[in-house]
């Protein structure tokens, strides 16, 4: 019987006390005992992922306040404050009252005010050690670790130093390369978070060129690229279609593509793969669970979504995933933590149903 592996896109709900610690540290406070608390949280998160039936697990981004701005704790060259950022949805102009009603996000966002350089790998190595210890304690076999792409960093942390956007992107690529390499060297899959590719597609070629340069020493099969259109519950009516992005992202070095495929704006885009041939070795990780609502998907719906992709590209090239993270900003949750874990368990239930249906088709 074909086995459908299951995974998720990266961030998981942190314990409330750890979230408080991360917020305080994000605002410049020295927080005692946070390292030990992160280590304990990673072990618990890995256990819970395995209990939910996930195949490829991670550290839940337990040490990070946010999937992109965490880099200011690891890179020199940041200070002051960024402007609104390049990822303010264009839909703001169409639905201003809705966006004004959204809760304000408590997140430090300094700007680039000097040369960007990696200040050392202590933080990355601590993340790696925590995950490796959890893997050893639980027996988990497959794991990944997320890292911000140069493009997403550029989008959230405003450039106030470099003469051009391109100079900033390439500086970020060089600065992030040591972290990417360290994750790979530790035997973990590297997931590169790239929402910039959908948010600002005009910059996509430059961003991917820089990303490919930064990952040049990592085999494609040891990398995943995560593509999304902003992990928030909103109109999304002006999202760039996947069809307009797919050829570019499939040409990038990472051999696995994680992308939104469950929410109401992008669930229909499985049809893109009726016309697009995957490069040799490419694996799809479609989101079959939405990460912005508290609905718990029915296992049959999850199975149907998996089977669609499996029939188009082959079951061996499909891993069932989530649209995005459940806690991309640690203190800004859209889904109740208990419900998030329940949704992940349904992911496995749906994959089991899909396996049985695919077995019947192939019999």
Residue pairs with C-beta under 8 A, 6 or more apart in sequence:
1 355
1 356
1 358
1 359
2 310
2 315
2 316
2 355
2 358
2 359
2 362
3 355
4 306
4 310
4 315
4 318
4 319
4 320
4 351
4 354
4 355
4 358
5 55
5 56
5 142
5 319
5 320
5 351
6 53
6 54
6 55
6 56
6 319
6 320
6 321
6 347
6 348
6 351
7 54
7 55
7 56
7 57
7 144
7 285
7 319
7 320
7 321
7 322
8 49
8 54
8 58
8 289
8 321
8 322
8 325
8 326
8 344
8 347
9 191
9 226
9 228
9 258
9 287
9 291
9 321
9 322
9 323
9 324
9 325
10 58
10 60
10 61
10 67
10 146
10 191
10 193
10 226
10 324
10 325
10 328
11 60
11 61
11 64
11 67
11 146
11 325
11 326
11 327
11 328
11 330
12 45
12 49
12 60
12 61
12 62
12 325
12 326
12 327
12 340
13 60
13 326
13 327
13 333
13 335
13 337
13 340
13 341
14 22
14 41
14 60
14 62
14 327
14 330
15 37
15 41
15 44
17 37
18 34
18 37
18 38
18 41
18 62
18 330
19 330
19 331
21 31
21 34
21 37
22 34
22 63
22 64
22 65
22 330
22 331
23 65
23 106
23 330
23 331
24 31
25 31
25 34
25 65
25 73
26 65
26 69
26 107
26 108
27 108
28 108
35 126
38 62
38 63
38 126
38 130
39 130
39 133
41 60
41 62
42 59
42 60
42 62
42 63
42 130
42 131
42 133
42 134
43 130
43 133
43 134
43 137
43 138
45 59
45 60
45 62
45 134
46 57
46 59
46 131
46 134
46 135
46 137
46 138
46 140
47 134
47 138
48 341
49 57
49 58
49 60
49 140
49 344
50 57
50 138
50 140
51 345
52 341
52 344
52 345
52 347
52 348
53 344
53 345
53 347
53 348
53 349
53 351
54 344
54 347
54 348
55 142
55 319
56 142
56 143
56 144
56 189
56 319
57 135
57 140
57 142
57 143
57 144
58 131
58 143
58 144
58 145
58 146
58 191
59 127
59 130
59 131
59 134
59 145
60 327
61 67
61 146
61 325
61 327
61 330
62 130
63 70
63 123
63 126
63 127
63 130
64 70
64 330
65 107
65 108
65 329
65 330
65 331
66 107
66 328
66 329
66 330
67 146
67 148
67 152
67 193
67 325
67 328
68 148
68 152
68 153
68 155
68 156
68 157
68 193
69 107
69 108
69 109
69 156
69 157
70 148
71 148
71 153
71 157
71 176
72 78
72 108
72 110
72 157
73 123
74 118
74 119
74 120
74 123
74 124
74 179
75 116
75 117
75 118
75 119
75 175
75 176
76 114
76 115
76 116
76 117
76 118
76 119
77 112
77 113
77 114
77 115
77 116
77 117
77 161
77 175
78 110
78 111
78 112
78 113
78 114
78 116
78 157
79 110
79 111
79 113
79 114
80 110
80 111
80 113
80 160
81 109
81 110
81 111
82 109
82 110
82 111
82 156
82 157
82 158
83 111
83 158
85 109
85 155
85 156
85 158
86 154
86 155
86 156
86 199
86 200
87 155
87 156
87 195
87 196
87 199
87 200
87 230
89 99
89 230
89 234
89 238
90 238
91 99
91 234
91 235
91 236
91 237
91 238
92 99
94 235
94 237
94 238
95 234
95 235
98 234
98 235
99 234
102 232
102 234
103 332
105 329
105 332
106 331
106 332
107 329
107 331
107 332
109 156
109 157
109 158
110 157
111 157
111 158
111 159
111 160
112 157
112 158
112 159
112 160
112 161
112 162
112 168
113 160
113 161
114 161
115 161
115 171
116 168
116 171
116 172
116 175
117 175
118 175
118 176
118 177
118 178
118 179
121 178
121 179
121 182
124 178
124 179
124 182
124 183
125 182
127 145
128 145
128 182
128 183
128 186
128 188
131 143
131 145
131 188
132 186
134 140
135 141
135 143
142 189
143 188
143 189
144 188
144 189
144 190
144 191
144 224
145 183
145 186
145 188
145 189
145 190
145 191
146 191
146 192
146 193
146 226
147 176
147 179
147 180
147 183
147 190
147 191
147 192
147 193
148 176
148 192
148 193
149 176
149 192
149 193
149 194
149 196
149 207
149 211
150 169
150 170
150 172
150 173
150 176
150 207
150 210
150 211
150 214
151 169
151 194
151 196
151 197
151 200
151 203
151 207
151 210
151 211
152 193
152 194
152 195
152 196
153 172
153 176
154 165
154 168
154 169
154 172
154 196
154 207
155 195
155 196
155 199
155 200
159 165
159 168
161 168
162 168
162 171
165 203
165 206
166 206
169 203
169 206
169 207
169 210
170 210
170 213
172 210
173 210
173 211
173 213
173 214
174 214
176 214
177 214
177 215
180 190
180 192
180 214
180 215
180 218
181 217
181 218
183 190
184 190
184 217
184 218
184 222
184 223
189 222
189 223
189 224
189 256
190 215
190 218
190 222
190 223
190 224
190 254
191 223
191 224
191 225
191 226
191 258
192 211
192 215
192 223
192 224
192 225
192 226
192 254
193 226
194 207
194 211
194 225
194 226
194 227
194 249
195 226
195 227
195 228
195 229
195 230
195 231
196 203
196 204
196 207
197 204
197 207
197 208
197 227
197 245
197 248
197 249
198 227
198 228
198 229
198 230
198 239
198 240
198 245
199 229
199 230
201 240
201 244
201 245
201 248
204 245
204 248
205 248
208 248
208 249
208 251
208 252
211 252
211 253
212 252
212 253
215 223
215 253
215 254
216 253
218 253
220 253
220 254
220 255
220 281
221 255
221 256
221 281
223 253
223 254
223 255
223 256
224 254
224 256
224 257
224 258
224 285
225 249
225 252
225 254
225 256
225 257
225 258
226 258
226 259
226 324
227 245
227 249
227 257
227 258
227 259
227 260
228 259
228 260
228 323
228 324
229 236
229 239
229 240
229 260
229 265
229 266
230 236
231 291
231 292
231 323
231 324
231 325
231 328
231 334
232 292
232 334
233 292
233 293
233 334
236 263
236 265
237 265
239 265
239 266
241 269
242 259
242 266
242 269
242 272
243 269
243 272
246 272
246 276
247 276
249 257
250 257
250 276
250 278
250 279
250 282
251 279
255 281
255 282
255 283
256 282
256 283
256 284
256 285
256 319
257 282
257 283
257 284
257 285
258 285
258 287
258 321
259 266
259 284
259 285
259 286
259 287
260 266
260 287
260 323
260 324
261 267
261 269
261 270
261 286
261 287
261 288
261 305
261 309
261 323
262 286
262 287
262 288
262 289
262 290
262 297
262 305
262 322
262 323
263 287
263 290
263 292
263 323
266 323
267 305
270 286
270 305
270 308
270 309
270 312
273 284
273 309
273 312
273 313
274 312
278 284
278 313
278 317
282 317
283 317
283 318
283 319
284 309
284 313
284 317
284 318
284 319
285 318
285 319
285 320
285 321
286 305
286 306
286 309
286 318
286 320
286 321
287 321
287 322
287 323
287 324
288 297
288 302
288 305
288 306
288 320
288 321
288 322
288 347
288 350
289 297
289 302
289 321
289 322
289 323
289 343
289 344
289 346
289 347
290 297
290 322
290 323
291 322
291 323
291 324
291 325
291 326
291 334
291 335
291 340
291 343
292 323
292 324
292 334
292 335
293 334
293 335
294 335
294 336
294 339
296 339
296 342
296 343
296 346
297 343
297 346
297 350
298 346
299 346
299 349
299 350
299 352
299 353
300 350
300 353
301 350
302 320
302 346
302 347
302 349
302 350
302 351
302 353
302 354
303 350
303 351
303 353
303 354
303 357
305 350
306 318
306 320
306 350
306 351
306 354
307 354
307 357
307 358
309 318
310 318
310 354
310 358
311 361
315 358
320 347
320 350
320 351
320 354
321 347
322 343
322 344
322 347
326 333
326 334
326 335
326 337
326 340
326 343
327 333
327 340
335 343
